[in-house]
Amino acid sequence: MISPVGIKQKLFLVVEIVHLRIFGHEMGEEMRKFIGNLGISFFGGTISSVLLFSVSVLAGRFLGPAEYGKYALYVALYSFLTIFLSFGLETTIVRLAANADKERRRRILSTYAIFFFANSIFWSFVFLVFSDLISKFFGLPTVFIVFALLFSMTNALAVTIENYLKLLNQFIFVNVVRVFQGIFLLFSIIALYFLFEGFFSLGWFVALNVFALILVLIVFLFETKSYFTLVFDKGILKELLSFSSVIFLGVISGYLIQNGTSILIDKFIGSRELGFYSAYYTLSALATGQFIVLFSAVYFPAVAQAGDKSAIARKIDRIFPALGIGWFILSALVIFFGMKLYGREYSIDYMIVLFFSAYSLFNLYGSLFGFIVISGGKQEIVRNLFIAWFFVVALYFVFLITMGMIGSLTLYTVVAAYATIFFVNAILNKYFCNKYLSNL
């Protein structure tokens, strides 16, 4: 009988042989630890991704393109609110805590939590005061602002604690929780649609996502309760906000590129077309976005703690030509066959499949080098990277808005421009990574 331990040992042996042939030397202890955590992350993350992908597909089928397009606007809304609630601190806390001792990590987490709750109360009040204006801009009912606030606060805190747990090598626990989140959502949607015919709606879908995330946060908080201490350290807060201010342009750029695009499609092309775009984007996110999330869950903490970051960059350069070709083909296949699952109302366009596959490839390449810069680069280099990226994103939106105002904006134009700027992003990340490494 083959045991799980035996399978794990054989897989490690295969990885060691491949590593030796590609790089010419045996794996070090850091690499062994990285591969082990990566395997856990991928196994649990793949199950979670399949579950959440099934949830997205069923929601798209049950709601139809028009309502699914409105859901994309809701995503844009809660992402907009998250900017003000998190300030990018979920990334900063990993960088700051990576090489800290246990006591300092507790102070970092507690300081962040106290600041987060105070900041959330302030911004919640502001958003509720201007709820009518926000509701009108996004074209959604006012009640969705309440859902968006709950989701934004819960998600920002859950992601931060999740990153902290991964820093403590709690990968199995985190992945088990995320898998149960996917199971809960999937069975809830199926039950609502089939057991209560006609009961499923966009409002229920949004509410279910909020409730599932609250459950996840409760479990994470219970697991990390021993790491909290009622300490508010002004010095640590200053460090957190100092680096977050550097990457804030990156946070803004990320919001604009992902959700601003959806808003412009809705305004200039229509909500039904936005539904089509959202389906393609969800599939490309499954192909690359989830991979980056799973990989970075291990990769970013590992890079932040690594001594020789140049070796990591050289390994990426060595393996990416083969990885890139395979990744482009895999992305195209996932998007093509995934669109068929959405149903007959969602047409398959080969040109859009091609552009989104290119986006997936460029996003993967840029992210691998971008994480190296963010994990250890001096604030000046990180700041310059995000300033350059923000400038590119601004040009992208000037172009889209101009095309929209003259009545020439189409989905082809949007996805072609989208793929193009991520090609530029990949070049920028590689350039600033080389600049950072050359100064070590």
C-alpha positions in Angstrom: 0.0 0.0 0.0 1.3 3.4 -1.0 1.4 5.8 1.9 1.0 9.7 1.6 4.5 10.0 3.1 5.9 7.7 0.4 4.2 9.7 -2.3 5.6 13.0 -0.8 9.1 11.6 -0.7 8.9 10.4 -4.4 7.6 13.8 -5.5 10.4 15.5 -3.6 12.9 13.2 -5.3 11.5 14.1 -8.8 11.7 17.9 -7.9 15.3 17.5 -6.7 16.3 15.8 -10.0 14.6 18.5 -12.1 16.2 21.2 -10.0 19.7 19.6 -10.3 19.4 19.3 -14.1 18.1 22.9 -14.6 20.3 24.8 -12.1 23.3 22.5 -11.8 23.2 22.2 -8.0 21.2 20.5 -5.3 18.3 22.2 -3.5 19.2 24.1 -0.4 17.2 24.0 2.9 15.3 27.2 2.0 14.3 25.8 -1.4 13.1 22.5 0.2 11.0 24.4 2.7 9.7 26.6 -0.1 8.7 23.6 -2.3 7.0 21.9 0.7 4.9 24.9 1.5 4.2 25.5 -2.1 2.9 22.0 -2.5 0.5 22.4 0.4 -0.6 25.8 -0.9 -1.3 24.5 -4.4 -3.1 21.4 -3.3 -5.5 23.2 -1.0 -5.6 26.3 -3.2 -6.5 24.3 -6.3 -9.5 22.7 -4.5 -10.6 26.1 -3.2 -10.1 27.7 -6.7 -12.2 25.0 -8.4 -14.9 25.5 -5.8 -14.9 29.3 -6.2 -14.7 29.0 -10.0 -17.8 26.7 -9.9 -19.5 29.4 -7.8 -18.7 32.1 -10.3 -19.9 30.0 -13.3 -23.2 29.0 -11.6 -23.7 32.7 -10.6 -23.1 33.7 -14.2 -25.5 31.1 -15.5 -28.2 31.7 -13.0 -28.0 35.5 -13.1 -27.4 36.0 -16.8 -25.0 38.5 -18.5 -26.8 41.7 -17.4 -27.1 40.8 -13.7 -23.6 39.3 -13.8 -22.4 42.6 -15.1 -24.0 44.4 -12.1 -22.1 42.0 -9.9 -18.9 43.2 -11.5 -19.9 46.8 -10.5 -20.5 45.6 -6.9 -16.9 44.1 -7.0 -15.7 47.5 -8.2 -17.6 49.1 -5.3 -16.2 47.0 -2.5 -12.7 47.2 -4.0 -13.0 51.0 -4.0 -13.9 50.9 -0.3 -11.1 48.5 0.5 -8.5 51.1 -0.7 -9.4 53.4 2.1 -9.8 50.6 4.7 -6.5 48.7 4.1 -4.0 51.2 2.6 -2.1 48.2 1.3 -1.2 47.2 4.9 -1.9 43.5 4.2 1.3 43.5 2.1 3.3 45.7 4.4 2.7 43.6 7.4 4.4 40.6 5.8 7.4 42.6 4.8 7.7 44.1 8.3 7.1 40.8 10.2 9.1 38.5 8.0 12.3 38.8 10.0 10.9 40.0 13.3 11.0 37.9 16.6 7.8 36.6 18.2 7.2 39.5 20.5 7.7 42.1 17.8 5.3 40.2 15.5 2.6 40.3 18.2 3.1 44.0 18.5 2.9 44.5 14.7 -0.3 42.5 14.5 -2.0 44.2 17.4 -1.0 47.7 16.3 -2.4 46.9 12.9 -5.7 45.5 14.3 -6.3 48.6 16.5 -5.5 51.0 13.6 -7.7 49.0 11.2 -10.8 49.0 13.4 -10.4 52.8 14.1 -9.9 53.5 10.5 -12.8 51.3 9.4 -15.2 53.1 11.8 -14.2 56.5 10.4 -14.5 55.5 6.7 -17.7 53.6 7.2 -19.3 56.8 8.6 -18.0 58.8 5.6 -19.3 56.3 3.0 -22.7 56.0 4.7 -23.0 59.8 4.7 -22.3 59.9 0.9 -24.2 56.7 0.2 -26.6 58.2 -2.3 -23.8 59.7 -4.3 -21.8 56.5 -4.3 -24.9 54.5 -5.2 -25.6 56.7 -8.2 -22.1 56.6 -9.5 -21.9 52.8 -9.4 -25.5 52.3 -10.5 -26.3 50.0 -7.6 -29.0 50.1 -4.8 -27.9 51.9 -1.6 -28.2 48.6 0.4 -25.3 47.3 -1.6 -23.1 49.9 0.0 -23.7 48.3 3.4 -22.9 44.8 2.0 -19.8 46.3 0.3 -18.6 47.9 3.6 -19.1 44.6 5.5 -17.3 42.6 2.8 -14.4 45.2 2.5 -13.7 45.3 6.2 -14.0 41.5 6.6 -11.9 40.7 3.6 -9.1 43.2 4.4 -8.8 41.9 7.9 -9.1 38.2 6.8 -6.4 38.6 4.1 -4.0 40.3 6.5 -4.4 37.6 9.2 -4.2 34.9 6.5 -0.8 36.4 5.3 0.3 36.4 8.9 -0.6 32.8 9.5 1.3 31.8 6.3 4.3 33.6 7.6 4.0 31.2 10.6 3.8 28.3 8.1 0.1 27.6 8.9 -0.5 26.7 5.3 -2.6 23.6 5.9 -4.9 25.3 8.3 -5.5 28.3 6.0 -6.2 26.1 3.0 -8.7 23.9 4.9 -10.6 27.0 5.9 -10.7 28.4 2.4 -11.9 25.0 1.0 -14.8 25.0 3.5 -15.6 28.6 2.4 -15.9 27.4 -1.2 -18.0 24.4 -0.2 -20.4 26.5 1.8 -20.9 29.0 -1.1 -21.3 26.3 -3.7 -23.9 24.3 -1.8 -25.7 27.5 -0.7 -26.1 28.7 -4.3 -27.3 25.3 -5.5 -29.8 25.1 -2.6 -31.2 28.5 -3.2 -31.6 28.1 -6.9 -33.0 24.5 -7.1 -34.8 24.2 -3.7 -36.3 27.6 -3.7 -37.1 28.2 -7.4 -36.8 31.8 -8.4 -35.4 32.8 -5.0 -31.8 33.2 -6.1 -30.9 36.8 -7.0 -27.9 39.1 -7.1 -28.8 40.4 -3.6 -28.7 36.8 -2.2 -25.4 36.1 -4.0 -23.8 39.2 -2.5 -25.2 38.4 1.0 -23.9 34.8 0.9 -20.4 36.0 0.0 -20.4 38.4 3.0 -21.7 35.7 5.4 -19.1 33.1 4.2 -16.3 35.6 4.6 -17.4 36.6 8.1 -17.3 32.9 9.1 -13.7 32.7 7.7 -12.7 35.8 9.7 -14.1 34.3 12.9 -12.1 31.1 12.4 -8.9 33.1 11.6 -9.3 35.3 14.6 -9.8 32.3 16.9 -6.6 30.7 15.6 -4.6 33.9 16.1 -6.0 35.0 19.4 -2.7 34.0 21.2 -0.8 36.4 18.9 -2.8 39.4 19.9 -1.8 41.7 22.7 -3.5 45.0 23.6 -0.5 47.1 22.6 -0.5 50.1 20.2 3.0 50.9 19.2 3.3 54.3 17.5 6.7 53.4 16.1 5.4 50.3 14.4 2.4 52.2 13.0 4.8 54.7 11.6 6.8 51.9 9.9 3.6 50.3 8.5 2.2 53.6 7.1 5.6 54.7 5.8 5.9 51.7 3.5 2.2 51.6 2.7 2.4 55.2 1.5 5.1 54.0 -0.9 3.0 51.3 -2.4 -0.3 53.2 -2.2 0.0 54.3 -5.9 0.3 50.6 -6.7 -2.9 49.9 -4.7 -4.7 52.7 -6.6 -3.4 51.5 -9.9 -4.5 47.9 -9.1 -8.0 49.1 -8.3 -8.2 51.3 -11.4 -7.0 48.6 -13.8 -9.2 45.9 -12.5 -12.4 47.7 -11.5 -12.2 51.1 -13.3 -12.2 49.1 -16.6 -15.5 47.5 -15.6 -17.0 50.9 -14.8 -16.0 52.3 -18.2 -17.4 49.2 -20.0 -20.7 49.7 -18.2 -20.8 53.4 -19.0 -19.8 53.3 -22.6 -20.7 49.8 -23.9 -23.3 48.4 -21.6 -23.9 46.1 -18.6 -24.6 43.0 -20.7 -21.2 43.4 -22.4 -19.7 43.9 -19.0 -21.2 40.5 -18.1 -19.3 39.0 -21.0 -16.1 40.8 -20.1 -16.5 39.6 -16.4 -16.8 36.0 -17.5 -13.6 36.2 -19.6 -11.8 38.1 -16.8 -12.9 35.5 -14.2 -11.5 32.7 -16.3 -8.2 34.5 -16.8 -8.1 35.2 -13.1 -8.6 31.4 -12.5 -5.7 30.7 -14.9 -3.2 33.2 -13.7 -4.7 35.3 -10.8 -5.3 32.2 -8.6 -1.9 30.8 -9.5 -0.3 34.1 -8.4 -2.3 34.2 -5.2 -1.4 30.6 -4.4 2.3 31.0 -5.4 2.7 34.4 -3.7 1.2 33.0 -0.5 4.5 31.0 -0.2 6.7 33.0 -2.6 6.4 36.5 -1.0 7.2 35.4 2.6 10.0 33.2 1.3 11.5 36.0 -0.8 11.1 38.5 2.1 13.1 36.2 4.3 15.7 35.0 1.6 19.3 36.1 1.9 20.2 35.8 -1.8 17.4 37.3 -3.9 19.7 37.4 -7.0 19.6 33.6 -7.1 15.8 33.7 -7.2 15.8 36.1 -10.1 18.3 33.9 -12.0 16.2 30.9 -11.5 13.1 32.7 -12.9 15.0 33.7 -16.0 16.2 30.2 -16.5 12.8 28.4 -16.3 10.4 31.1 -17.6 10.8 30.5 -21.4 9.5 26.9 -21.1 7.1 27.9 -18.3 5.7 30.9 -20.3 4.8 28.8 -23.4 3.1 26.2 -21.4 1.3 28.8 -19.3 0.0 30.7 -22.4 -1.4 27.5 -23.9 -3.0 26.4 -20.5 -4.6 29.9 -20.1 -6.1 29.8 -23.5 -7.5 26.3 -22.9 -9.0 27.3 -19.5 -10.6 30.4 -20.9 -12.0 28.6 -24.0 -13.5 25.6 -22.3 -14.5 27.7 -19.3 -16.7 30.0 -21.4 -18.7 26.9 -22.5 -19.6 26.3 -18.9 -21.2 29.7 -18.6 -24.0 28.7 -21.0 -25.3 29.7 -24.4 -25.8 33.3 -23.5 -22.1 33.8 -23.3 -20.4 33.7 -26.7 -16.8 32.5 -27.3 -14.6 35.0 -29.2 -11.2 33.7 -30.2 -9.6 37.1 -30.3 -10.6 37.9 -26.8 -9.4 34.5 -25.6 -6.0 35.3 -27.3 -5.8 38.7 -25.6 -6.7 37.4 -22.1 -4.2 34.6 -22.5 -1.5 37.1 -23.3 -2.5 39.2 -20.3 -2.2 36.0 -18.1 1.3 35.4 -19.4 2.5 39.0 -18.9 0.9 39.3 -15.4 2.6 36.1 -14.3 6.1 37.3 -15.5 5.7 40.8 -14.0 4.5 39.5 -10.7 7.4 37.1 -10.2 9.9 40.0 -10.4 7.6 42.6 -8.8 7.5 40.6 -5.6 11.3 40.6 -5.4 11.3 44.4 -5.5 8.5 44.8 -3.0 9.9 42.2 -0.6 13.3 43.9 0.0 13.8 46.9 -2.3 14.6 50.3 -0.8 11.5 52.6 -0.6 12.9 54.9 -3.3 13.1 52.0 -5.9 9.6 50.7 -4.9 8.2 54.2 -5.1 9.6 54.8 -8.5 8.3 51.5 -9.7 4.7 52.4 -8.7 5.0 55.9 -10.0 5.9 54.5 -13.4 3.1 52.0 -13.3 0.6 54.6 -12.2 1.6 56.8 -15.2 1.1 53.8 -17.6 -2.4 53.1 -16.0 -3.3 56.8 -16.4 -2.5 56.7 -20.1 -4.5 53.6 -20.4 -7.6 55.3 -19.0 -7.1 58.4 -21.0 -7.1 56.2 -24.1 -10.3 54.3 -23.1 -12.2 57.4 -22.1 -11.3 59.1 -25.3 -12.4 56.1 -27.3 -15.6 55.9 -25.3 -16.4 59.6 -25.8 -16.0 59.4 -29.6 -18.2 56.2 -29.6 -15.4 53.8 -30.7 -14.9 51.8 -27.6 -15.4 48.1 -28.0 -14.6 45.0 -26.0 -11.8 44.3 -28.5 -10.3 47.7 -27.8 -10.5 47.2 -24.1 -8.9 43.7 -23.9 -6.2 44.6 -26.4 -5.3 47.7 -24.3 -5.5 45.6 -21.1 -3.0 43.0 -22.4 -0.7 45.8 -23.7 -0.3 47.6 -20.4 0.4 44.3 -18.6 3.2 43.8 -21.1 4.6 47.2 -20.1 4.1 46.2 -16.5 6.2 43.1 -17.0 9.0 45.2 -18.5 8.8 47.7 -15.6 9.0 45.0 -12.9 11.9 43.3 -14.6 13.8 46.6 -15.0 13.3 47.7 -11.4 14.1 44.2 -10.2 17.5 44.3 -12.0 18.1 47.8 -10.7 17.4 46.7 -7.1 19.6 43.6 -7.4 22.5 45.5 -9.0 22.7 47.7 -5.9 23.0 44.8 -3.4 
